[in-house]
């Protein structure tokens, strides 16, 4: 299964602890998939909500297609995500009961179809973010030190 990653939401991994991941299809128009294939998508401030047992993606910016003329789409319209009913109910109960947030993590293309990976997440506190940054710095220093050969 060849998976071509289009974009990753790096801010989500910085701001949230991710507990579970799901793969969802996206309902797109013709010009949107063309823009996605040109990497003209941004997940930075996007989030997901469950409404009437359906999952929707908000604030996901897909730039208008250059040759789209009058058939072009709105850049930040709400897009429906395709998941199984069982997955939606499981996520809905965790969001309601445990206070999780649904965050898009990355967009990729498999077999010509655009998919989005979403995660059940909880927000990090400021000290958790600082700890993660310190751990990354330590790992980077150790990798750098191990590369130097005498």
N, C-alpha and C positions, 0 to 999 in steps of 0.2 A: 504494500500500500504506500504509494509515493505521496508524501505530504509536503506541499510547498508553503512554508510559513510566509505570510504577507506582512503582518505586524504583530507586535507584542505590547501589552499594556504594562510597561515597567513600573509605572506609578502604583499600580495595584499591588505588586509584590513588595513595594516599599511601605505602603500605607496599611496593608492588611495581612493577617495570617490566613492562609488558604487551607481549608480543611478537606473539602471534596471538590472534584472536578467533573464536569459533564461536557459532552460534545453535543452541540445543537446546530441545526440547519438554520439558515436565515432566509426570510421571504424578501426577495429583491426584485427590482424592475430591471429592464434590459440594460440601461445605461449604468446602473449601479455596479453590476458584475464586471463591466468593462473597466470602470474606474478602480475597482478592487484589484483586478489583474495588473493594473499599472501602479499599484502600491499607493493609491491616493485615498487612504483611510486612516483615521486617527481615533484611538480608543481612550484617549487621555482622561476625560472627565465623564466617561459613559458609565451607565449602571443599568441593572435589569429590575423589573417589577413584575409581580404576578397579579394579573387582573382577570377575573372570571375564568379561572383555571387555564389561562394562557400566559405565556411569558413574553414580555416586550423589552426591547433594547432602546434606551433613551440616550440622547446626546452623543451618539456615534456619528462622527463627521465623515461622510464620503463625498469627496469633491465632485462637482459636476464634470461629466465627460466632455472633452474638448469638441468632439464632432457630434455631440448630442442634439444640438440646436433646440427646437421646440419640444422635443421628446425628453429633455433632461429632467432629472429628479431634484427634489429639495435636498439640500446638503445634510440637514440634521433632522430628518423626519423620524418618527417612531417606527421601528421595524419589529415584526413578529418573529419570535424564535420557535423552532420546531423541536419539541421534545416529546417523549412518551408521557402518557397520562400518569403513569406510576412515578416517573421521575419528578414531574411537576408537583404531585401531591406530597412526595417526600420532601422536596425543597420547601414547599409552602408551610408544612408543619414545622420545619426547623427555623424558618424565618419568623413565624409567629411565636413559637414557644421559646426558642433559645436566643433570639435576637441576632441571627445571622444576616448578612447582606449578600446579594448576588452581584458578582462583579465579572465583567468580561475580561479574560486573560489574554487570548490571542485569536487572530483570524488566520485561517489557512485554507488551502484549496486541496481537496481530495477528489480524484476522478472527475474533475471539471466542476464540482460543486463547492461553493463557499461554505465553510463551517466556522463556528465560533466556539471557543472553549470557554465555558463559564465556571466560576468557582463559588462555593459557599465560603464566606469569609467573615472574620471579625476584625474590627479596627484595632490597630496597634496603638499603644500608649507612647508618649514621647520617649520614655526611658527604653522601651523595647526597640524603637527605631535607632536610638543611640547605640544600644548593644549590638544590633545587627551591623551597623556601620563599623563599629570597632572590630567585630569578628571578620568582616570583609577585609579591613585594612591589615589585620594580623595574617590572614591567609595570603594576601597579596605579597606581604613582606617575606613570608616563609617561602612562597613560590619563587620570588626574586632571589632570595638567598640560596635556594637549592639549585638555581640555574648557573650561578657563578661557580666555575670550576678552577681549581688551582693546579 
